[in-house]
Amino acid sequence: MIVKYKARFEKAFRRLASSDRQRTLEAVEQVERFFATRQAPEGLGLKKLFVVESLGAVCEARVTLAIRVLFSVQPDLLTFLMIGDHDEVRRFIKSFR
């Protein structure tokens, strides 16, 4: 599976504190592993949010209680879209509706 990172994701990642960056990397690795093995990791809080024709299924993973990672899943393509808190994720989702 091909993995891509949007500029918005990378920019938000650089702004995170170093401890949150490490947790985010671990969450990203767990998401990638899940789609490779189909074994759901505990505590990641994977959730399918909606489907957009151009992106495929848009999903969320919980990094911490405050930080979420949004990503899209298409056949053979996993794209990490953004990192943010609950309010930032809601604003991002509204841009699709």
Backbone as CSV, one residue per row, in Angstrom:
resi,resn,N_x,N_y,N_z,CA_x,CA_y,CA_z,C_x,C_y,C_z
1,MET,0.841,-1.170,0.000,0.000,0.000,0.000,0.895,1.246,0.000
2,ILE,0.542,2.212,-0.827,1.273,3.475,-0.903,0.763,4.395,0.203
3,VAL,1.683,5.080,0.870,1.331,6.004,1.945,1.787,7.408,1.545
4,LYS,0.866,8.374,1.628,1.180,9.768,1.306,0.799,10.660,2.473
5,TYR,1.463,11.796,2.548,1.192,12.783,3.589,0.914,14.127,2.923
6,LYS,-0.246,14.696,3.199,-0.596,16.005,2.657,0.236,17.085,3.356
7,ALA,0.419,18.219,2.699,1.191,19.333,3.261,0.578,19.815,4.570
8,ARG,-0.740,19.827,4.645,-1.422,20.258,5.872,-1.044,19.355,7.046
9,PHE,-0.949,18.048,6.798,-0.542,17.088,7.826,0.885,17.383,8.276
10,GLU,1.791,17.537,7.319,3.196,17.762,7.650,3.400,19.070,8.405
11,LYS,2.693,20.108,8.017,2.810,21.404,8.693,2.333,21.301,10.143
12,ALA,1.196,20.656,10.360,0.670,20.480,11.716,1.604,19.590,12.541
13,PHE,2.193,18.592,11.905,3.113,17.691,12.603,4.327,18.463,13.128
14,ARG,4.872,19.360,12.310,6.033,20.151,12.724,5.718,21.081,13.897
15,ARG,4.456,21.497,14.032,4.067,22.402,15.118,3.832,21.683,16.445
16,LEU,3.726,20.370,16.429,3.459,19.618,17.652,4.658,19.634,18.597
17,ALA,4.382,19.491,19.873,5.444,19.300,20.856,6.128,17.968,20.565
18,SER,7.365,17.827,20.985,8.116,16.615,20.638,7.462,15.341,21.172
19,SER,6.865,15.404,22.360,6.197,14.210,22.891,4.961,13.867,22.056
20,ASP,4.225,14.876,21.607,3.057,14.630,20.761,3.476,14.154,19.378
21,ARG,4.622,14.633,18.887,5.138,14.156,17.604,5.433,12.660,17.676
22,GLN,6.036,12.237,18.776,6.358,10.816,18.949,5.084,9.980,19.005
23,ARG,4.091,10.432,19.752,2.811,9.706,19.830,2.138,9.655,18.463
24,THR,2.240,10.752,17.710,1.630,10.789,16.378,2.317,9.796,15.450
25,LEU,3.639,9.735,15.500,4.369,8.757,14.682,3.946,7.334,15.019
26,GLU,3.792,7.056,16.311,3.347,5.727,16.728,1.946,5.425,16.203
27,ALA,1.055,6.416,16.255,-0.309,6.220,15.757,-0.303,5.982,14.252
28,VAL,0.507,6.737,13.522,0.602,6.565,12.064,1.109,5.164,11.740
29,GLU,2.118,4.712,12.471,2.630,3.357,12.257,1.566,2.304,12.546
30,GLN,0.771,2.516,13.592,-0.294,1.566,13.914,-1.365,1.551,12.828
31,VAL,-1.693,2.711,12.272,-2.682,2.767,11.184,-2.141,2.006,9.976
32,GLU,-0.888,2.267,9.619,-0.282,1.573,8.478,-0.267,0.060,8.709
33,ARG,0.099,-0.355,9.928,0.136,-1.778,10.257,-1.261,-2.399,10.181
34,PHE,-2.269,-1.642,10.628,-3.639,-2.147,10.575,-4.044,-2.469,9.143
35,PHE,-3.744,-1.568,8.203,-4.141,-1.832,6.823,-3.279,-2.883,6.155
36,ALA,-2.105,-3.170,6.713,-1.269,-4.246,6.184,-1.703,-5.601,6.727
37,THR,-2.097,-5.648,8.014,-2.390,-6.930,8.648,-3.868,-7.150,8.962
38,ARG,-4.643,-6.050,8.988,-6.078,-6.080,9.358,-6.301,-6.472,10.806
39,GLN,-5.294,-6.285,11.651,-5.444,-6.503,13.086,-5.510,-5.147,13.764
40,ALA,-6.658,-4.847,14.357,-6.880,-3.538,14.956,-6.072,-3.372,16.243
41,PRO,-5.313,-2.286,16.354,-4.583,-2.025,17.586,-5.518,-1.505,18.678
42,GLU,-5.208,-1.827,19.917,-6.038,-1.360,21.027,-5.738,0.102,21.323
43,GLY,-6.784,0.861,21.640,-6.615,2.227,22.092,-6.418,3.263,21.018
44,LEU,-6.365,2.870,19.758,-6.145,3.843,18.692,-7.425,4.566,18.314
45,GLY,-8.560,3.958,18.581,-9.841,4.609,18.308,-10.083,4.877,16.836
46,LEU,-9.816,3.901,15.990,-10.084,4.066,14.560,-11.578,4.200,14.328
47,LYS,-11.932,5.171,13.491,-13.344,5.391,13.210,-13.505,5.894,11.773
48,LYS,-14.381,5.250,11.015,-14.705,5.718,9.674,-15.722,6.846,9.815
49,LEU,-15.424,8.013,9.217,-16.281,9.174,9.371,-17.263,9.339,8.218
50,PHE,-16.758,9.308,6.984,-17.606,9.473,5.808,-16.815,9.069,4.571
51,VAL,-17.482,9.063,3.419,-16.834,8.705,2.156,-16.979,9.874,1.192
52,VAL,-15.880,10.218,0.547,-15.855,11.251,-0.487,-15.334,10.585,-1.748
53,GLU,-15.981,10.848,-2.856,-15.608,10.177,-4.098,-14.134,10.380,-4.445
54,SER,-13.620,11.600,-4.258,-12.250,11.894,-4.656,-11.209,11.339,-3.671
55,LEU,-11.594,11.127,-2.417,-10.647,10.669,-1.396,-10.859,9.235,-0.952
56,GLY,-12.033,8.720,-1.103,-12.366,7.411,-0.559,-12.926,7.572,0.837
57,ALA,-12.709,6.580,1.678,-13.200,6.624,3.057,-12.294,7.520,3.889
58,VAL,-12.893,8.500,4.550,-12.146,9.382,5.437,-12.334,8.853,6.856
59,CYS,-11.209,8.611,7.548,-11.226,7.991,8.864,-10.435,8.830,9.857
60,GLU,-10.641,8.500,11.133,-9.984,9.212,12.216,-9.278,8.211,13.120
61,ALA,-8.125,8.605,13.626,-7.419,7.828,14.640,-7.113,8.756,15.807
62,ARG,-7.254,8.246,17.010,-7.006,9.035,18.213,-5.546,8.883,18.633
63,VAL,-4.818,10.001,18.669,-3.425,9.999,19.117,-3.385,10.173,20.629
64,THR,-4.065,11.194,21.118,-4.234,11.438,22.550,-5.691,11.841,22.748
65,LEU,-6.058,12.186,23.966,-7.422,12.654,24.191,-7.703,13.929,23.403
66,ALA,-6.675,14.722,23.150,-6.870,15.999,22.464,-6.516,15.967,20.977
67,ILE,-5.672,15.066,20.543,-5.150,15.083,19.169,-5.742,13.946,18.349
68,ARG,-6.185,14.299,17.142,-6.728,13.335,16.189,-5.955,13.420,14.876
69,VAL,-5.879,12.304,14.168,-5.287,12.250,12.836,-6.384,11.819,11.877
70,LEU,-6.566,12.574,10.798,-7.521,12.197,9.758,-6.748,11.646,8.566
71,PHE,-7.273,10.575,8.005,-6.643,9.969,6.846,-7.718,9.406,5.933
72,SER,-7.345,9.216,4.674,-8.286,8.631,3.721,-7.722,7.307,3.227
73,VAL,-8.645,6.418,2.892,-8.275,5.074,2.447,-8.908,4.819,1.087
74,GLN,-8.077,4.474,0.135,-8.512,4.036,-1.182,-7.784,2.733,-1.459
75,PRO,-8.226,1.982,-2.451,-7.486,0.754,-2.759,-6.010,1.073,-3.024
76,ASP,-5.127,0.478,-2.259,-3.675,0.629,-2.396,-3.149,2.035,-2.130
77,LEU,-3.931,2.926,-1.489,-3.451,4.271,-1.163,-3.996,4.711,0.193
78,LEU,-3.092,5.091,1.069,-3.428,5.607,2.390,-2.856,7.021,2.456
79,THR,-3.726,8.026,2.630,-3.294,9.416,2.625,-3.620,10.055,3.962
80,PHE,-2.588,10.536,4.651,-2.787,11.234,5.910,-3.089,12.692,5.596
81,LEU,-4.265,13.147,6.030,-4.782,14.452,5.629,-4.448,15.575,6.588
82,MET,-4.667,15.368,7.871,-4.457,16.447,8.832,-4.333,15.919,10.244
83,ILE,-3.787,16.783,11.103,-3.696,16.528,12.535,-4.361,17.710,13.212
84,GLY,-5.171,17.438,14.227,-5.787,18.546,14.937,-6.580,18.092,16.136
85,ASP,-7.097,19.080,16.859,-7.976,18.767,17.975,-9.394,18.555,17.449
86,HIS,-10.303,18.295,18.352,-11.672,17.980,17.967,-12.291,19.093,17.112
87,ASP,-12.107,20.350,17.504,-12.697,21.464,16.773,-12.090,21.622,15.380
88,GLU,-10.775,21.452,15.266,-10.125,21.548,13.958,-10.600,20.443,13.025
89,VAL,-10.787,19.253,13.568,-11.291,18.139,12.760,-12.707,18.435,12.276
90,ARG,-13.551,18.963,13.147,-14.926,19.294,12.752,-14.940,20.340,11.637
91,ARG,-14.079,21.368,11.752,-14.011,22.397,10.698,-13.537,21.795,9.384
92,PHE,-12.565,20.896,9.457,-12.050,20.253,8.246,-13.139,19.420,7.583
93,ILE,-13.889,18.682,8.383,-14.970,17.842,7.853,-16.039,18.688,7.195
94,LYS,-16.367,19.849,7.770,-17.394,20.721,7.194,-17.014,21.188,5.796
95,SER,-15.737,21.245,5.481,-15.307,21.690,4.156,-15.726,20.696,3.055
96,PHE,-16.109,19.484,3.442,-16.530,18.487,2.471,-18.044,18.426,2.295
97,ARG,-18.784,19.147,3.126,-20.241,19.059,3.060,-20.870,20.325,2.602
